[in-house]
């Protein structure tokens, strides 16, 4: 979206450490875990950090608690601390793709927060972590998105490659057509090929008809005679494992390219309704996109409503202020 010191211990001690680390999560009461998860939902990351830290005092090797602590640090942009916790997870469960992904993500954010010279020493570890996650889990969509972006943003001398980005975009397309089209649109947009970018973005929006924001699952099947059809429809949608992040991406494309505005609006509203911290893009940006769509529709009052919400949430974002100036001239 930092520095660690590794200690080598005797094998016996390491085996004992791993055994403790893998000890079941139920060392904590379920109520404690539920409390921590509730704090994450409320974005109370400082309090979550305090509670997990206390729990780890008595259970220092509990996997779930270590992950919670890493997540709490990450949400607070304490990248060094987050990296330290995720490194513990990677060492404990080397075949867990998600731990490698989180470790690589924290390293990547660290690289963005330091000088370019210092970042050079981190990028190799970022790439290795993401590639390992992709190798371990052939269905890990988020890792492939990270690799698409990483290979496009890195200069060639550091291993950047448009072809590699397109390879991972193709892999995304095999897992999710919408993600694949969006990823290819991103690659071509980044490479200043607007016609190809728009082509793939339009394909994404068309394919996006399968997203939950366009399928009010029960409404078409209110007739009791169609109940079996409703169940089948719901099962198919669940199998596709659509992610809320896609709703924002589709809404963004609709707003940016002034296409299928109704569809984009529904997706953005769904994104806001289902938003959680893991979705990444702040709700303010969804309101900004809704303001764009309302402006395309020449609905000045609605556009002002959404852009004011965006500015209230993130008052220092320049595009928000510029958009409001344009809306006022409608």
ChimeraX attribute file (.defattr): number of C-alpha atoms within 10 A of each C-alpha:
attribute: neighborCount
match mode: 1-to-1
recipient: residues
	/A:1	9
	/A:2	18
	/A:3	12
	/A:4	10
	/A:5	6
	/A:6	8
	/A:7	5
	/A:8	8
	/A:9	9
	/A:10	7
	/A:11	9
	/A:12	8
	/A:13	11
	/A:14	13
	/A:15	13
	/A:16	10
	/A:17	14
	/A:18	16
	/A:19	12
	/A:20	16
	/A:21	21
	/A:22	15
	/A:23	14
	/A:24	11
	/A:25	15
	/A:26	11
	/A:27	11
	/A:28	16
	/A:29	9
	/A:30	11
	/A:31	9
	/A:32	14
	/A:33	18
	/A:34	11
	/A:35	13
	/A:36	24
	/A:37	15
	/A:38	13
	/A:39	18
	/A:40	22
	/A:41	14
	/A:42	11
	/A:43	16
	/A:44	16
	/A:45	21
	/A:46	14
	/A:47	14
	/A:48	22
	/A:49	22
	/A:50	13
	/A:51	18
	/A:52	22
	/A:53	17
	/A:54	12
	/A:55	17
	/A:56	16
	/A:57	9
	/A:58	11
	/A:59	19
	/A:60	15
	/A:61	20
	/A:62	21
	/A:63	23
	/A:64	19
	/A:65	23
	/A:66	25
	/A:67	19
	/A:68	23
	/A:69	25
	/A:70	29
	/A:71	25
	/A:72	26
	/A:73	23
	/A:74	20
	/A:75	18
	/A:76	16
	/A:77	15
	/A:78	17
	/A:79	23
	/A:80	18
	/A:81	21
	/A:82	28
	/A:83	27
	/A:84	20
	/A:85	23
	/A:86	27
	/A:87	22
	/A:88	20
	/A:89	26
	/A:90	19
	/A:91	13
	/A:92	21
	/A:93	16
	/A:94	15
	/A:95	15
	/A:96	16
	/A:97	23
	/A:98	22
	/A:99	24
	/A:100	28
	/A:101	27
	/A:102	26
	/A:103	26
	/A:104	29
	/A:105	24
	/A:106	28
	/A:107	27
	/A:108	24
	/A:109	20
	/A:110	25
	/A:111	21
	/A:112	15
	/A:113	14
	/A:114	12
	/A:115	10
	/A:116	11
	/A:117	9
	/A:118	13
	/A:119	17
	/A:120	13
	/A:121	11
	/A:122	19
	/A:123	21
	/A:124	15
	/A:125	15
	/A:126	24
	/A:127	21
	/A:128	14
	/A:129	24
	/A:130	27
	/A:131	20
	/A:132	19
	/A:133	27
	/A:134	23
	/A:135	14
	/A:136	16
	/A:137	15
	/A:138	14
	/A:139	16
	/A:140	17
	/A:141	20
	/A:142	16
	/A:143	27
	/A:144	27
	/A:145	20
	/A:146	22
	/A:147	22
	/A:148	26
	/A:149	19
	/A:150	22
	/A:151	22
	/A:152	22
	/A:153	18
	/A:154	14
	/A:155	11
	/A:156	11
	/A:157	7
	/A:158	12
	/A:159	15
	/A:160	16
	/A:161	18
	/A:162	19
	/A:163	13
	/A:164	16
	/A:165	25
	/A:166	21
	/A:167	16
	/A:168	24
	/A:169	28
	/A:170	20
	/A:171	19
	/A:172	27
	/A:173	18
	/A:174	13
	/A:175	16
	/A:176	17
	/A:177	18
	/A:178	26
	/A:179	27
	/A:180	26
	/A:181	24
	/A:182	26
	/A:183	27
	/A:184	27
	/A:185	26
	/A:186	25
	/A:187	25
	/A:188	20
	/A:189	17
	/A:190	15
	/A:191	14
	/A:192	11
	/A:193	13
	/A:194	13
	/A:195	12
	/A:196	17
	/A:197	21
	/A:198	20
	/A:199	14
	/A:200	22
	/A:201	28
	/A:202	21
	/A:203	16
	/A:204	23
	/A:205	23
	/A:206	14
	/A:207	16
	/A:208	21
	/A:209	13
	/A:210	15
	/A:211	21
	/A:212	22
	/A:213	21
	/A:214	15
	/A:215	14
	/A:216	11
	/A:217	15
	/A:218	15
	/A:219	9
	/A:220	11
	/A:221	16
	/A:222	11
	/A:223	10
	/A:224	9
	/A:225	9
	/A:226	12
	/A:227	13
	/A:228	10
	/A:229	14
	/A:230	19
	/A:231	13
	/A:232	11
	/A:233	15
	/A:234	15
	/A:235	11
	/A:236	12
	/A:237	15
	/A:238	11
	/A:239	8
	/A:240	13
	/A:241	11
	/A:242	16
	/A:243	13
	/A:244	22
	/A:245	18
	/A:246	21
	/A:247	26
	/A:248	27
	/A:249	23
	/A:250	29
	/A:251	28
	/A:252	24
	/A:253	22
	/A:254	26
	/A:255	24
	/A:256	15
	/A:257	14
	/A:258	15
	/A:259	17
	/A:260	17
	/A:261	21
	/A:262	14
	/A:263	19
	/A:264	28
	/A:265	27
	/A:266	18
	/A:267	29
	/A:268	30
	/A:269	19
	/A:270	18
	/A:271	24
	/A:272	18
	/A:273	11
	/A:274	12
	/A:275	18
	/A:276	18
	/A:277	13
	/A:278	12
	/A:279	15
	/A:280	10
	/A:281	16
	/A:282	15
	/A:283	23
	/A:284	22
	/A:285	23
	/A:286	26
	/A:287	25
	/A:288	27
	/A:289	27
	/A:290	30
	/A:291	30
	/A:292	28
	/A:293	28
	/A:294	24
	/A:295	21
	/A:296	18
	/A:297	14
	/A:298	13
	/A:299	15
	/A:300	16
	/A:301	14
	/A:302	18
	/A:303	27
	/A:304	22
	/A:305	16
	/A:306	23
	/A:307	26
	/A:308	20
	/A:309	20
	/A:310	24
	/A:311	20
	/A:312	11
	/A:313	15
	/A:314	15
	/A:315	13
	/A:316	10
	/A:317	13
	/A:318	10
	/A:319	11
	/A:320	22
	/A:321	16
	/A:322	10
	/A:323	17
	/A:324	20
	/A:325	12
	/A:326	10
	/A:327	22
	/A:328	11
	/A:329	7
	/A:330	11
